[in-house]
Amino acid sequence: RDEKIARISELNCSHFIDDLEETFQEERFPKEVRKILYATDRQDTNKEYSEFTGDWNQITRVLFGCHG
């Protein structure tokens, strides 16, 4: 996770998709990066994530503003 977070910072990512909630909970995770948790069952996740989905079509809409 340390290398992943360092790379996110290095690339100045605006969004990051991960299936590991722990990645977003790391203290060093960049605050300005929009977190998208890829998970199929919301019950097993922390409710703090406004972006949560198990659907790649939904992720496409979030990232690119596509409708439909």
Backbone as a ProteinNet text record, in pm:
[ID]
protein_1_A
[PRIMARY]
RDEKIARISELNCSHFIDDLEETFQEERFPKEVRKILYATDRQDTNKEYSEFTGDWNQITRVLFGCHG
[TERTIARY]
81.6	0	86.1	199.8	288	328.9	368.7	409.6	291.3	175.4	55	22.3	24.6	-7.7	97.5	223	328.5	307.7	267.6	244.4	122.8	18.1	-99.6	-59.5	20.5	68.2	157.3	248.1	342.1	269.2	162.7	87.8	-15.9	-32.5	-134.8	-272.4	-310.1	-440.1	-553.1	-658.2	-776.5	-876.3	-873.8	-962.3	-877.7	-924.4	-858	-961.7	-959.1	-1050.1	-971.9	-1027.3	-961.3	-1067.6	-1036.6	-1128.3	-1087.7	-980.6	-935.4	-964.1	-1059.2	-1096.4	-977.7	-891.2	-775.2	-683.9	-678.9	-596.7	-642	-772.8	-827	-814.4	-800.5	-790.7	-649.2	-553	-414.6	-402.9	-333.4	-315.8	-250	-162.7	-89	-164.5	-283.6	-360.9	-395.1	-367.5	-389.4	-535.1	-555.2	-690	-768.9	-700	-767.7	-813.5	-771.9	-808	-948.2	-1030.6	-1166.3	-1158.8	-1210.9	-1202.7	-1323.4	-1298.9	-1406.8	-1379.3	-1463.7	-1447.6	-1522.2	-1449.6	-1510.9	-1545.5	-1673.7	-1718.7	-1859.2	-1888.3	-2019.9	-2119.6	-2072.1	-2161.2	-2134.5	-2218.9	-2203	-2204	-2268	-2276.4	-2139	-2044.2	-1911.3	-1817.2	-1868.3	-1780.4	-1815	-1719.6	-1736.6	-1828.6	-1920.4	-2019.9	-1963.8	-1837.9	-1781.6	-1758.1	-1763.6	-1733.4	-1857.3	-1853.4	-1967.4	-1967.6	-1849.6	-1837.6	-1813.9	-1913.3	-1905.2	-1982.5	-1923.6	-1995.1	-1925.1	-2000.4	-1947	-1976.2	-1996.9	-2041.4	-1950.2	-1881.5	-1788.3	-1860.2	-1984.1	-2061.3	-2084.4	-2113.3	-2130.8	-1999.7	-1889.5	-1758.7	-1732.9	-1767.2	-1751.9	-1832.5	-1954.1	-2037.9	-1975.8	-1922.6	-1859.4	-1736.9	-1654.1	-1528.5	-1548.6	-1641.6	-1653.1	-1784.6	-1868.9	-1993.5	-2090.9	-2076	-2165.1	-2299.3	-2403.7	-2539.1	-2592.6	-2674.6	-2738.2	-2690
-119	0	125.6	119	236.5	278.9	181.9	213.1	263.9	206.2	247.9	394.3	429.7	566	664.2	624.8	711.5	737.4	635.6	649.4	738.5	726.1	811.5	957.6	985.6	1122.4	1170.3	1085.6	1120	1155.8	1084.9	1107	1219	1273	1376.1	1331.2	1211.5	1157.3	1242.3	1259.4	1329.1	1229.5	1104.8	998	871.5	784	654.9	550.3	439.6	327.4	215.2	161	48.4	-41.7	-168.2	-261	-287.2	-223.1	-237.4	-109.4	-114.2	1.7	52.7	-37.9	-2.1	99.3	93.6	189.3	331.6	353.6	486.9	530.1	435.6	465.9	502.4	480.4	514.5	665.3	702.9	843.5	923	859	927.6	933.6	873.5	880.2	1026.4	1076.4	1218.5	1261	1363.1	1410.4	1461.9	1518.3	1580	1478.3	1354.1	1250.5	1197	1191.4	1138.9	987.1	931.4	788.1	716.6	613.9	530.5	387.6	339.7	204.9	107.7	13.3	-89.6	-206.2	-222.4	-330.1	-369.9	-496.7	-543.2	-546.7	-534.3	-540.8	-425	-325.4	-205.1	-237.8	-344.7	-379.6	-402.9	-445.9	-475.7	-356.2	-238.2	-123.6	-11.8	75.8	194.3	289.1	350.4	436.6	572.7	601.2	732.8	756.5	653.8	670.8	710.8	829	872.9	802.2	765.2	692.5	546	466.7	324.3	252.8	154.1	77.4	-55	-146.8	-273.3	-287.4	-172.7	-169.6	-76.9	-131.6	-50.6	53.3	29	130.5	252.4	229.1	339	416.1	345.7	411.3	499.5	450.7	530.2	658.8	648.4	769.5	866.9	817.2	904.6	973.1	898.2	953.3	1046.1	1011.3	1084.7	1161.2	1158.3	1233.2	1180.2	1055.4	994.4	965.8	976.6	946.2	826.5	750.9	639.2	505.6
0	0	0	64.8	67.7	-73.1	-154.5	-292.1	-374.4	-353.9	-426.3	-394	-266.4	-224.7	-274.2	-270.8	-323.4	-472.9	-545.6	-690.3	-719.3	-640.9	-655.7	-639.1	-538.6	-513.9	-627	-669.6	-776.2	-906.1	-936	-1059.8	-1048.2	-927.6	-903.8	-950.8	-912.2	-951.2	-894	-972.3	-922.9	-863.4	-913.3	-868.3	-851.3	-763	-751.2	-716	-789.2	-768.3	-702.1	-595.2	-529.6	-469	-458	-393.1	-248.8	-205.6	-67.5	8.9	95.7	176.2	257.6	297.1	378.7	309.2	176.7	101.8	132.4	132	155.9	301.4	390.7	533.3	575.9	488	520.4	545.3	647.3	682.1	569.7	494.7	388	255	249.6	125.5	99.3	-22.1	-51.9	-30.3	48.3	85	-35.7	-134.5	-248.4	-353.5	-341.5	-439.2	-408.4	-509.9	-495.9	-488.8	-381.9	-355.4	-413	-491.9	-543.8	-498	-409.7	-357.7	-447.3	-504.8	-587.3	-495.9	-469.1	-381.3	-424.2	-415.4	-456.9	-341.8	-217.7	-102.3	-7.8	-10.2	71.9	221.1	261.7	403.4	465	385.9	437.8	433.6	397.3	381	477.8	498	579.2	504.2	569.4	504.5	462.3	490.7	460.1	311.5	229.8	88.8	11.4	-45.9	-125.7	-260.4	-307.7	-434	-401.1	-424.7	-397.5	-507.8	-565.9	-667.2	-694.1	-745.1	-792.1	-940.3	-1004.4	-1143.5	-1225.3	-1322.9	-1402.8	-1488.2	-1524.9	-1597	-1507.7	-1380.3	-1284.6	-1267.7	-1261	-1248.4	-1370.3	-1488.1	-1610.2	-1600.8	-1550.7	-1535.4	-1436.3	-1326.8	-1226.4	-1286.4	-1355	-1408.5	-1527.1	-1613.8	-1740.1	-1755.8	-1653	-1658.2	-1761.5	-1798.4	-1897.4	-1832.8	-1910.5	-1862.1	-1938	-1869.4	-1937.9	-1896.9
[MASK]
++++++++++++++++++++++++++++++++++++++++++++++++++++++++++++++++++++

